[in-house]
């Protein structure tokens, strides 16, 4: 079922579960998001609100460092490896979910052991591998008559819905039985998703992709793609800054973890709304306009609400930031899926995913390392977005680099 090449007209009706490729991908993506939500609930534990502010800042710093380390492997190793053979994207999705299922079971018995950290690191690497492979595979399972933006939006909606749906029972299991049971539940969900992903099919062509050459490199440096990457990167920095700014701001004004839960729910709801709106916006606007508009919207809301911060303002900022960052990211994914040649698609996603994570960590780290007042913090978010707009526009209006000619 996992051979590198499928027949030219492979019929999905011959499989155990006769779902078309994109429906199968949606189910697998929903299982992955559900497992992520369960793992997040299980590991959240005492990281933040149950310790002092200084301890919380230290824990957050370690967490940010942990989230960065998998990307040291993605761009130089995982991306080029996935681009080498056709069929590798779907095989990677299957293996990553199997691996995360096994790791979840291993973490379940080590929640108070130092070995939890390398296991969590390995799970993060597999999570990023899954994300890159899924994004790179989308053009190969694109339903007829659908746009890339609308398909990416549908996958995002499934992810948000599944994560929200499974976070609630996960929290109940966590409270009644502890993190071990929640992690075992996550392991079962991952393995179920892997079973679904095992039936993904691709178009049959030669097994080995042609090697990528310099003729493709200039396409990846085209102003439109670079400008989109810059706009999305700055929106990710704004998101990281907002999440931790609001977390520490709510602590400072004496709000409980329940209040921060409302903020996170607003961010998740904003992500859902952004996924719904972006496909409709694409009917009237180009991807570049959506990405710039997202930054404009976040900046305006942050500047307006900076003068009167309260829990309601925090919820609004989180919701709008969720809408904007999701719309920008889905639009950028569609841009890469459309512009990046197949031979370098995975490494392109890996490269930009690394940049986006660096920007998210930079924004989150800035909000963690420096004690911002809510007013100054929201103004800083607005400035981050304005800077992103300026740099993206300057890049979009620049001339595309010309490929170097081979010397005779």
C-alpha positions, -999 to 999 in steps of 0.1 A, spaced: 0 0 0 30 23 4 49 16 -28 67 45 -42 47 45 -74 10 40 -79 -6 29 -112 -14 58 -136 -51 54 -129 -51 39 -95 -87 34 -83 -93 43 -47 -124 22 -47 -103 -9 -45 -90 0 -10 -105 -10 23 -120 25 28 -130 38 -6 -123 75 -1 -109 98 -27 -73 111 -21 -82 145 -8 -109 132 16 -84 108 29 -59 136 34 -85 156 54 -92 127 77 -55 121 83 -50 158 89 -79 159 114 -63 130 133 -30 147 133 -45 179 147 -65 160 173 -34 142 185 -15 175 187 -42 189 209 -41 160 232 -3 161 235 -5 199 242 -30 194 270 -10 166 285 23 185 285 10 219 294 6 208 331 25 231 354 45 250 327 31 285 332 3 295 356 12 273 385 47 288 390 60 323 397 64 348 369 102 345 369 100 307 367 73 310 340 97 332 319 124 306 323 102 277 313 89 296 283 125 303 272 133 266 274 101 258 255 110 283 227 144 268 224 129 233 222 105 244 194 134 258 174 158 228 174 138 206 150 142 232 123 180 226 122 171 193 105 142 204 83 158 227 58 192 210 51 181 174 56 144 166 55 133 189 27 159 177 1 153 141 11 115 144 5 121 160 -29 142 131 -41 115 105 -49 79 107 -60 57 92 -34 79 103 -6 55 129 7 27 104 14 51 79 28 65 106 52 30 114 63 23 78 72 57 72 89 55 105 109 21 97 123 32 61 132 63 76 149 43 102 168 19 74 180 48 54 193 64 84 210 31 93 226 30 59 243 66 62 254 60 97 268 30 84 287 52 65 311 78 92 314 59 124 323 81 130 353 113 118 338 140 138 320 137 114 291 104 131 283 124 160 267 142 141 240 110 122 232 91 155 229 119 168 206 116 138 184 78 143 183 83 179 172 106 168 144 80 143 131 53 169 134 72 194 112 80 166 87 43 158 85 34 195 79 59 199 51 49 167 34 12 175 36 17 210 22 39 196 -6 14 168 -14 -16 191 -18 -12 199 -55 -10 161 -63 -44 155 -46 -61 187 -56 -98 180 -64 -109 191 -99 -124 225 -100 -109 236 -66 -83 263 -60 -52 258 -39 -63 285 -14 -97 269 -9 -82 234 -4 -56 247 21 -85 265 39 -105 233 41 -75 215 56 -71 243 81 -107 242 91 -105 205 97 -74 210 118 -90 237 140 -122 217 144 -105 184 153 -81 201 177 -109 219 195 -131 188 196 -104 166 211 -89 192 235 -121 191 256 -121 153 264 -83 156 267 -87 181 294 -112 159 312 -88 129 310 -60 150 322 -80 161 353 -93 126 361 -64 103 353 -33 125 346 -12 131 315 -3 95 310 -38 85 299 -41 116 277 -9 108 259 -20 72 253 -52 85 238 -31 107 216 -11 77 205 -42 58 195 -55 88 175 -21 92 157 -21 55 147 -57 57 135 -47 87 113 -17 67 99 -40 39 89 -61 64 69 -30 80 54 -17 47 43 -42 47 14 -31 80 -1 -24 77 -38 -4 98 -62 -2 102 -99 21 75 -115 52 88 -130 89 79 -129 100 69 -94 129 93 -91 124 130 -95 148 149 -118 175 166 -98 168 203 -90 192 226 -107 201 263 -108 173 270 -133 148 266 -104 166 287 -79 157 320 -94 120 311 -94 122 307 -56 137 342 -54 110 358 -75 97 390 -59 62 377 -55 73 346 -35 98 365 -15 73 393 -7 47 367 4 73 350 26 82 383 42 46 393 49 39 359 64 71 359 85 62 392 101 27 380 108 42 350 125 64 373 146 33 393 155 15 361 166 43 349 188 45 384 204 8 386 210 4 352 226 31 357 252 24 394 257 -12 386 266 -2 357 288 21 378 309 -2 408 308 -31 387 322 -9 374 349 1 409 359 -35 421 363 -43 390 384 -63 371 358 -65 333 361 -57 305 337 -94 305 328 -90 340 313 -60 330 293 -81 301 281 -106 326 266 -77 343 248 -65 310 234 -100 301 224 -104 334 206 -71 328 187 -84 294 177 -117 308 167 -100 335 147 -79 308 129 -112 290 120 -128 323 107 -96 331 88 -97 297 71 -134 302 61 -129 338 49 -96 333 29 -112 311 2 -139 337 -4 -114 366 -3 -93 347 -29 -122 350 -54 -117 388 -54 -81 393 -43 -47 378 -51 -27 360 -25 -3 389 -21 -32 413 -13 -46 390 13 -12 387 31 -8 425 32 -44 430 42 -39 406 71 -10 427 85 -30 459 80 -59 445 100 -38 433 129 -20 466 131 -52 487 131 -68 467 159 -37 467 180 -32 505 177 -69 512 185 -70 489 216 -36 499 230 -52 527 250 -77 506 270 -65 471 277 -87 446 295 -98 410 290 -122 419 263 -95 438 244 -72 408 248 -98 385 233 -104 408 204 -66 411 197 -61 374 199 -91 367 175 -80 393 149 -44 380 150 -57 345 146 -77 355 115 -48 375 100 -20 350 105 -41 321 92 -52 339 61 -17 350 54 -3 315 59 -29 298 37 -23 323 10 14 318 11 11 280 10 -10 283 -21 17 306 -36 44 281 -30 23 252 -43 17 272 -75 51 288 -81 76 263 -67 87 236 -91 78 200 -80 115 191 -78 121 216 -49 86 219 -34 94 202 -1 127 220 5 110 253 -3 83 246 24 111 235 48 131 266 42 102 290 47 88 270 76 122 274 93 121 312 87 85 314 100 94 295 132 124 317 138 102 348 135 76 333 158 102 325 184 117 360 180 84 376 187 76 353 216 111 357 230 109 394 229 76 395 248 91 370 273 125 387 278 112 422 281 84 433 305 60 453 282 30 470 296 -1 460 277 -3 494 260 33 494 249 31 458 239 1 463 216 18 493 200 48 471 194 27 445 176 13 473 154 49 484 146 59 448 137 30 446 113 38 480 97 74 469 92 62 437 76 41 457 52 69 481 42 95 453 36 70 432 17 60 460 -6 96 470 -12 104 434 -21 74 430 -44 84 460 -64 120 449 -68 132 433 -100 135 396 -101 171 382 -100 182 368 -133 197 333 -133 234 331 -139 245 317 -172 268 287 -173 303 297 -184 314 281 -217 
